[in-house]
Amino acid sequence: MIEIKRKKKYKLWESFVFAFRGIGRTIKQERNVRIHLVAGSLAIILGFLLKISSMEWLALIIIIALVISLEIMNAAIEAVCNLMRFKLNLSYYETYWVRNFAAGAVMVLAMAAVIIGVIIFGPKILRLP
């Protein structure tokens, strides 16, 4: 096994700083992350208004976190594809399917999130006067 040597071992708090920088940069640069953040925020507000149960909160928070996390991972994959194109002088098409696979994964999870939202909020909305 090949061992990779680091120049410096980062402190734990520095790792958190790096993670928050990554999240912040993704929010600034990626439109879809902002869309998912708005949708998640609206779902949380709706959860408070409709007084959802603890189990429903659990499902809601998990699915929101998963969608946003996968969208950030998708942005990372796109960044790697862009770096590969630049460093290896690849055409866009040579990274086309990798990008589509990552985007497809986000789409599957986003559709599941919509279904979960309908299951949680649908009956409560239908009971409103």
N, CA and C atoms as a LAMMPS dump frame, in Angstrom:
ITEM: TIMESTEP
0
ITEM: NUMBER OF ATOMS
387
ITEM: BOX BOUNDS ff ff ff
-5.0000000000000000e+02 5.0000000000000000e+02
-5.0000000000000000e+02 5.0000000000000000e+02
-5.0000000000000000e+02 5.0000000000000000e+02
ITEM: ATOMS id mol type element x y z
1 1 1 N 0.84 -1.182 0
2 1 2 C 0 0 0
3 1 3 C 0.883 1.242 0
4 2 1 N 0.523 2.203 -0.793
5 2 2 C 1.29 3.438 -0.884
6 2 3 C 0.856 4.382 0.222
7 3 1 N 1.827 4.914 0.909
8 3 2 C 1.519 5.85 1.989
9 3 3 C 1.753 7.272 1.488
10 4 1 N 0.76 8.114 1.686
11 4 2 C 0.865 9.515 1.29
12 4 3 C 1.251 10.322 2.523
13 5 1 N 2.339 11.056 2.401
14 5 2 C 2.807 11.849 3.54
15 5 3 C 2.244 13.255 3.45
16 6 1 N 1.748 13.737 4.56
17 6 2 C 1.248 15.107 4.641
18 6 3 C 2.364 16.016 5.115
19 7 1 N 2.332 17.227 4.63
20 7 2 C 3.301 18.199 5.104
21 7 3 C 2.96 18.642 6.517
22 8 1 N 1.65 18.759 6.775
23 8 2 C 1.217 19.254 8.069
24 8 3 C -0.039 18.506 8.487
25 9 1 N -0.125 18.161 9.743
26 9 2 C -1.339 17.548 10.26
27 9 3 C -2.22 18.681 10.792
28 10 1 N -3.45 18.742 10.279
29 10 2 C -4.342 19.818 10.673
30 10 3 C -4.993 19.532 12.016
31 11 1 N -5.238 20.59 12.738
32 11 2 C -5.968 20.466 13.996
33 11 3 C -7.434 20.209 13.676
34 12 1 N -8.139 19.635 14.633
35 12 2 C -9.544 19.296 14.424
36 12 3 C -10.364 20.523 14.046
37 13 1 N -10.157 21.625 14.736
38 13 2 C -10.956 22.826 14.451
39 13 3 C -10.682 23.347 13.046
40 14 1 N -9.455 23.143 12.539
41 14 2 C -9.143 23.578 11.173
42 14 3 C -9.926 22.763 10.155
43 15 1 N -10.129 21.485 10.453
44 15 2 C -10.924 20.647 9.557
45 15 3 C -12.351 21.164 9.45
46 16 1 N -12.903 21.627 10.575
47 16 2 C -14.253 22.206 10.55
48 16 3 C -14.265 23.486 9.718
49 17 1 N -13.227 24.285 9.847
50 17 2 C -13.131 25.522 9.055
51 17 3 C -13.124 25.188 7.566
52 18 1 N -12.324 24.18 7.171
53 18 2 C -12.265 23.776 5.768
54 18 3 C -13.636 23.306 5.275
55 19 1 N -14.323 22.529 6.103
56 19 2 C -15.648 22.023 5.721
57 19 3 C -16.636 23.169 5.533
58 20 1 N -16.644 24.128 6.481
59 20 2 C -17.561 25.263 6.356
60 20 3 C -17.212 26.136 5.157
61 21 1 N -15.93 26.264 4.851
62 21 2 C -15.529 27.003 3.643
63 21 3 C -16.07 26.322 2.402
64 22 1 N -15.979 24.993 2.375
65 22 2 C -16.497 24.242 1.23
66 22 3 C -17.997 24.414 1.067
67 23 1 N -18.708 24.362 2.184
68 23 2 C -20.161 24.561 2.136
69 23 3 C -20.482 25.965 1.634
70 24 1 N -19.799 26.953 2.194
71 24 2 C -20.039 28.34 1.794
72 24 3 C -19.75 28.585 0.328
73 25 1 N -18.65 28.047 -0.149
74 25 2 C -18.289 28.231 -1.562
75 25 3 C -19.31 27.565 -2.476
76 26 1 N -19.767 26.391 -2.08
77 26 2 C -20.766 25.694 -2.884
78 26 3 C -22.066 26.485 -2.934
79 27 1 N -22.478 27.051 -1.806
80 27 2 C -23.704 27.857 -1.779
81 27 3 C -23.563 29.064 -2.695
82 28 1 N -22.4 29.69 -2.686
83 28 2 C -22.178 30.868 -3.54
84 28 3 C -22.163 30.511 -5.022
85 29 1 N -21.583 29.363 -5.352
86 29 2 C -21.348 29.031 -6.755
87 29 3 C -22.419 28.161 -7.403
88 30 1 N -23.133 27.398 -6.633
89 30 2 C -24.038 26.402 -7.217
90 30 3 C -25.507 26.765 -7.024
91 31 1 N -26.157 27.101 -8.119
92 31 2 C -27.566 27.489 -8.095
93 31 3 C -28.438 26.389 -7.501
94 32 1 N -28.18 25.13 -7.87
95 32 2 C -29.031 24.044 -7.396
96 32 3 C -28.936 23.844 -5.887
97 33 1 N -27.78 24.095 -5.311
98 33 2 C -27.655 24.012 -3.85
99 33 3 C -28.554 25.069 -3.208
100 34 1 N -28.55 26.269 -3.765
101 34 2 C -29.409 27.337 -3.223
102 34 3 C -30.894 26.971 -3.373
103 35 1 N -31.245 26.365 -4.491
104 35 2 C -32.637 25.932 -4.695
105 35 3 C -33.022 24.904 -3.632
106 36 1 N -32.153 23.927 -3.388
107 36 2 C -32.449 22.9 -2.384
108 36 3 C -32.494 23.497 -0.976
109 37 1 N -31.657 24.475 -0.7
110 37 2 C -31.7 25.137 0.61
111 37 3 C -33.02 25.87 0.81
112 38 1 N -33.493 26.547 -0.222
113 38 2 C -34.786 27.243 -0.132
114 38 3 C -35.913 26.231 0.054
115 39 1 N -35.894 25.166 -0.742
116 39 2 C -36.938 24.137 -0.62
117 39 3 C -36.918 23.502 0.766
118 40 1 N -35.731 23.212 1.272
119 40 2 C -35.608 22.631 2.611
120 40 3 C -36.099 23.584 3.683
121 41 1 N -35.764 24.861 3.532
122 41 2 C -36.219 25.871 4.503
123 41 3 C -37.739 25.983 4.496
124 42 1 N -38.33 25.972 3.305
125 42 2 C -39.797 26.025 3.207
126 42 3 C -40.43 24.791 3.849
127 43 1 N -39.818 23.635 3.653
128 43 2 C -40.34 22.404 4.266
129 43 3 C -40.264 22.495 5.79
130 44 1 N -39.188 23.07 6.31
131 44 2 C -39.057 23.232 7.766
132 44 3 C -40.118 24.194 8.298
133 45 1 N -40.335 25.293 7.598
134 45 2 C -41.371 26.245 8.01
135 45 3 C -42.733 25.568 7.987
136 46 1 N -43.01 24.824 6.921
137 46 2 C -44.276 24.104 6.808
138 46 3 C -44.417 23.075 7.932
139 47 1 N -43.313 22.447 8.296
140 47 2 C -43.328 21.489 9.404
141 47 3 C -43.763 22.139 10.708
142 48 1 N -43.247 23.345 10.978
143 48 2 C -43.67 24.068 12.184
144 48 3 C -45.142 24.472 12.103
145 49 1 N -45.559 24.972 10.947
146 49 2 C -46.945 25.424 10.79
147 49 3 C -47.946 24.278 10.925
148 50 1 N -47.575 23.12 10.398
149 50 2 C -48.497 21.977 10.422
150 50 3 C -48.264 21.048 11.607
151 51 1 N -47.311 21.413 12.477
152 51 2 C -47.046 20.648 13.701
153 51 3 C -46.819 19.161 13.42
154 52 1 N -45.813 18.873 12.621
155 52 2 C -45.53 17.478 12.289
156 52 3 C -44.95 16.749 13.502
157 53 1 N -45.051 15.435 13.486
158 53 2 C -44.609 14.597 14.611
159 53 3 C -43.075 14.492 14.655
160 54 1 N -42.573 13.946 15.744
161 54 2 C -41.126 13.746 15.901
162 54 3 C -40.565 12.848 14.809
163 55 1 N -41.26 11.789 14.486
164 55 2 C -40.797 10.877 13.431
165 55 3 C -40.806 11.571 12.063
166 56 1 N -41.813 12.407 11.833
167 56 2 C -41.858 13.16 10.575
168 56 3 C -40.709 14.164 10.51
169 57 1 N -40.399 14.799 11.649
170 57 2 C -39.244 15.714 11.698
171 57 3 C -37.968 14.964 11.372
172 58 1 N -37.839 13.776 11.937
173 58 2 C -36.653 12.969 11.697
174 58 3 C -36.492 12.686 10.199
175 59 1 N -37.558 12.231 9.57
176 59 2 C -37.516 11.941 8.133
177 59 3 C -37.211 13.205 7.332
178 60 1 N -37.838 14.31 7.707
179 60 2 C -37.661 15.562 6.98
180 60 3 C -36.22 16.064 7.066
181 61 1 N -35.66 16.086 8.264
182 61 2 C -34.291 16.585 8.451
183 61 3 C -33.291 15.68 7.739
184 62 1 N -33.493 14.367 7.823
185 62 2 C -32.573 13.444 7.152
186 62 3 C -32.611 13.64 5.644
187 63 1 N -33.801 13.745 5.059
188 63 2 C -33.881 13.866 3.599
189 63 3 C -33.345 15.213 3.133
190 64 1 N -33.581 16.283 3.89
191 64 2 C -33.027 17.591 3.52
192 64 3 C -31.499 17.526 3.55
193 65 1 N -30.942 16.966 4.605
194 65 2 C -29.482 16.857 4.725
195 65 3 C -28.897 15.994 3.608
196 66 1 N -29.575 14.902 3.276
197 66 2 C -29.083 14.028 2.212
198 66 3 C -29.081 14.727 0.857
199 67 1 N -30.167 15.427 0.546
200 67 2 C -30.249 16.106 -0.75
201 67 3 C -29.162 17.177 -0.856
202 68 1 N -29.009 17.993 0.17
203 68 2 C -28.006 19.056 0.126
204 68 3 C -26.599 18.463 0.087
205 69 1 N -26.359 17.408 0.869
206 69 2 C -25.045 16.762 0.857
207 69 3 C -24.714 16.181 -0.514
208 70 1 N -25.675 15.518 -1.124
209 70 2 C -25.413 14.935 -2.437
210 70 3 C -25.233 16.023 -3.49
211 71 1 N -25.938 17.127 -3.351
212 71 2 C -25.755 18.24 -4.287
213 71 3 C -24.342 18.821 -4.143
214 72 1 N -23.841 18.909 -2.92
215 72 2 C -22.468 19.379 -2.699
216 72 3 C -21.479 18.379 -3.299
217 73 1 N -21.742 17.083 -3.132
218 73 2 C -20.879 16.059 -3.728
219 73 3 C -20.913 16.157 -5.249
220 74 1 N -22.078 16.418 -5.819
221 74 2 C -22.2 16.599 -7.257
222 74 3 C -21.334 17.779 -7.711
223 75 1 N -21.345 18.864 -6.945
224 75 2 C -20.506 20.02 -7.278
225 75 3 C -19.024 19.64 -7.218
226 76 1 N -18.651 18.809 -6.251
227 76 2 C -17.26 18.354 -6.144
228 76 3 C -16.874 17.51 -7.363
229 77 1 N -17.773 16.642 -7.789
230 77 2 C -17.503 15.809 -8.966
231 77 3 C -17.354 16.675 -10.206
232 78 1 N -18.206 17.679 -10.349
233 78 2 C -18.085 18.601 -11.482
234 78 3 C -16.769 19.356 -11.44
235 79 1 N -16.337 19.756 -10.241
236 79 2 C -15.056 20.459 -10.108
237 79 3 C -13.899 19.55 -10.512
238 80 1 N -13.952 18.282 -10.134
239 80 2 C -12.909 17.328 -10.533
240 80 3 C -12.928 17.144 -12.051
241 81 1 N -14.121 17.043 -12.629
242 81 2 C -14.223 16.922 -14.089
243 81 3 C -13.608 18.139 -14.775
244 82 1 N -13.89 19.326 -14.263
245 82 2 C -13.316 20.542 -14.844
246 82 3 C -11.796 20.541 -14.714
247 83 1 N -11.289 20.109 -13.564
248 83 2 C -9.845 20.037 -13.359
249 83 3 C -9.213 19.032 -14.316
250 84 1 N -9.861 17.893 -14.485
251 84 2 C -9.358 16.884 -15.422
252 84 3 C -9.338 17.43 -16.85
253 85 1 N -10.386 18.14 -17.225
254 85 2 C -10.43 18.72 -18.572
255 85 3 C -9.263 19.68 -18.777
256 86 1 N -8.999 20.488 -17.766
257 86 2 C -7.925 21.475 -17.862
258 86 3 C -6.552 20.798 -17.857
259 87 1 N -6.316 19.931 -16.889
260 87 2 C -5.001 19.307 -16.72
261 87 3 C -4.682 18.285 -17.821
262 88 1 N -5.686 17.549 -18.256
263 88 2 C -5.468 16.485 -19.235
264 88 3 C -5.913 16.884 -20.643
265 89 1 N -6.35 18.12 -20.791
266 89 2 C -6.807 18.648 -22.083
267 89 3 C -7.908 17.777 -22.694
268 90 1 N -8.899 17.431 -21.851
269 90 2 C -10.016 16.61 -22.303
270 90 3 C -11.124 17.5 -22.865
271 91 1 N -11.941 16.919 -23.719
272 91 2 C -13.119 17.642 -24.19
273 91 3 C -14.224 17.526 -23.144
274 92 1 N -15.223 18.377 -23.264
275 92 2 C -16.35 18.313 -22.336
276 92 3 C -17.002 16.936 -22.411
277 93 1 N -17.141 16.403 -23.625
278 93 2 C -17.818 15.121 -23.785
279 93 3 C -17.1 13.989 -23.056
280 94 1 N -15.791 14.095 -22.887
281 94 2 C -15.05 13.034 -22.206
282 94 3 C -15.38 12.967 -20.709
283 95 1 N -15.995 14.01 -20.179
284 95 2 C -16.451 13.988 -18.783
285 95 3 C -17.983 14.056 -18.692
286 96 1 N -18.62 14.009 -19.842
287 96 2 C -20.074 14.174 -19.944
288 96 3 C -20.847 13.169 -19.1
289 97 1 N -20.521 11.882 -19.236
290 97 2 C -21.296 10.862 -18.538
291 97 3 C -21.052 10.879 -17.042
292 98 1 N -19.844 11.18 -16.62
293 98 2 C -19.574 11.286 -15.184
294 98 3 C -20.461 12.371 -14.577
295 99 1 N -20.538 13.504 -15.244
296 99 2 C -21.389 14.61 -14.769
297 99 3 C -22.858 14.179 -14.732
298 100 1 N -23.302 13.496 -15.788
299 100 2 C -24.701 13.066 -15.847
300 100 3 C -25.035 12.027 -14.789
301 101 1 N -24.101 11.121 -14.509
302 101 2 C -24.337 10.13 -13.462
303 101 3 C -24.517 10.823 -12.117
304 102 1 N -23.651 11.78 -11.813
305 102 2 C -23.735 12.496 -10.54
306 102 3 C -25.035 13.3 -10.456
307 103 1 N -25.391 13.97 -11.538
308 103 2 C -26.634 14.745 -11.556
309 103 3 C -27.845 13.828 -11.421
310 104 1 N -27.779 12.657 -12.034
311 104 2 C -28.869 11.69 -11.935
312 104 3 C -29.068 11.2 -10.506
313 105 1 N -27.968 11.011 -9.795
314 105 2 C -28.071 10.591 -8.395
315 105 3 C -28.796 11.648 -7.562
316 106 1 N -28.483 12.916 -7.815
317 106 2 C -29.168 14 -7.103
318 106 3 C -30.651 14 -7.463
319 107 1 N -30.953 13.793 -8.73
320 107 2 C -32.346 13.792 -9.183
321 107 3 C -33.149 12.682 -8.5
322 108 1 N -32.591 11.497 -8.404
323 108 2 C -33.283 10.379 -7.739
324 108 3 C -33.593 10.744 -6.289
325 109 1 N -32.609 11.289 -5.589
326 109 2 C -32.811 11.651 -4.187
327 109 3 C -33.805 12.812 -4.055
328 110 1 N -33.741 13.777 -4.954
329 110 2 C -34.678 14.9 -4.908
330 110 3 C -36.117 14.42 -5.142
331 111 1 N -36.301 13.464 -6.047
332 111 2 C -37.643 12.906 -6.276
333 111 3 C -38.135 12.167 -5.037
334 112 1 N -37.235 11.437 -4.383
335 112 2 C -37.609 10.762 -3.134
336 112 3 C -38.001 11.791 -2.074
337 113 1 N -37.293 12.927 -2.041
338 113 2 C -37.612 13.985 -1.08
339 113 3 C -39.008 14.551 -1.333
340 114 1 N -39.355 14.724 -2.59
341 114 2 C -40.697 15.219 -2.925
342 114 3 C -41.749 14.213 -2.458
343 115 1 N -41.513 12.938 -2.704
344 115 2 C -42.467 11.899 -2.279
345 115 3 C -42.607 11.904 -0.754
346 116 1 N -41.496 12.008 -0.045
347 116 2 C -41.548 12.075 1.42
348 116 3 C -42.321 13.308 1.861
349 117 1 N -42.103 14.433 1.178
350 117 2 C -42.845 15.652 1.501
351 117 3 C -44.342 15.48 1.299
352 118 1 N -44.727 14.812 0.224
353 118 2 C -46.151 14.566 -0.04
354 118 3 C -46.733 13.655 1.042
355 119 1 N -45.975 12.633 1.433
356 119 2 C -46.457 11.716 2.472
357 119 3 C -46.623 12.439 3.807
358 120 1 N -45.675 13.306 4.147
359 120 2 C -45.742 14.015 5.43
360 120 3 C -46.782 15.129 5.404
361 121 1 N -46.729 15.961 4.372
362 121 2 C -47.557 17.17 4.372
363 121 3 C -48.916 17.011 3.697
364 122 1 N -49.019 16.086 2.737
365 122 2 C -50.257 15.923 1.981
366 122 3 C -51.493 15.736 2.848
367 123 1 N -51.523 14.747 3.735
368 123 2 C -52.715 14.541 4.544
369 123 3 C -53.042 15.74 5.451
370 124 1 N -52.012 16.392 5.959
371 124 2 C -52.241 17.55 6.844
372 124 3 C -52.815 18.729 6.064
373 125 1 N -52.33 18.924 4.86
374 125 2 C -52.83 20.026 4.03
375 125 3 C -54.275 19.744 3.613
376 126 1 N -54.57 18.479 3.277
377 126 2 C -55.929 18.127 2.857
378 126 3 C -56.951 18.29 3.993
379 127 1 N -56.498 18.197 5.246
380 127 2 C -57.4 18.359 6.393
381 127 3 C -57.618 19.817 6.78
382 128 1 N -56.883 20.741 6.165
383 128 2 C -57.051 22.158 6.519
384 128 3 C -58.447 22.633 6.108
385 129 1 N -59.023 23.54 6.913
386 129 2 C -60.377 24.037 6.569
387 129 3 C -60.394 24.881 5.325
